[in-house]
Amino acid sequence: MKAEVKSGVEYSLITLLVAGLCLWQLISGANEDDPSPAKMTLMGLGLMIAGAMHCVFMMQLVRRTGRAFAPWFIAIVIFMPIGTAVLLALLLGESETPDGPASP
């Protein structure tokens, strides 16, 4: 995997992890008897920003790998977890082909 693609995958997974943690804290905070408005607002903003950054990193990966922009935009932004999983599976499934002939 190329270095710029690998770093894009790493950044997108980190932002997805941050979004998941913010969602987890948002849900657990909402189940409290008296949720803190500041905590709920901060976690909501964190979820929104991390989700947006995840989409940005994924679309950069689409451009760097030369894939069609529009279908992947729909897959990643509208069907976020499914489109992300499919694109990451495709990227991780691709291997660099060796320059020499294949050995038997």
Protein Blocks (a to p, Z undefined) as FASTA:
>chain_A
ZZklmmmmmmmmmmmmmmmmmmmmmmmmmmpmbdcfklmmmmmmmmmmmmmmmmmmmmmm
mmmnopafklmmmmmmmmmmlmmmmmmmmmmmpccddfbdcdZZ
